[in-house]
Amino acid sequence: MRTLVWYLPSPTRTGAVGPVYKLEMAYTAVEVWVVTRTACGGAGLIVDVLVDGSSVFDTRPQVTRLQTEGTGIFLRTLGPLREDSLVSLSVDQLDGTEGDITVGLVLEER
């Protein structure tokens, strides 16, 4: 198992953020989680994990109003993530009240 983690201290903008990971072998995505320091007070937070520029989700990970944790639903057609793929994070919607954000993508070796 391997977990890719993005820690964003009180982000203020949407778009691509944090490190880009290069996979050293093929993996299967098994879980994603999002945690905020404080509960979202309005519209909520939505993030996206991209592999080689394409989303891996049918439903992007989100933290809804008054919550501090969230998850997403992977694409039904998502196959193995190839060796040398580039994995990045995009913040698609910010609430402005989340504080620090941590996103984790749990991978299993193929």
Secondary structure, 3 states (H helix, E strand, C coil): CEEEEEEECCCCCCEEEEEEEECCCCEEEEEEEEEECCCCCCCCEEEEEEECCEECEEEEEEECCCCCEEEEEECCCCCCECCCCEEEEEEEECCCCCCCEEEEEEEEEC
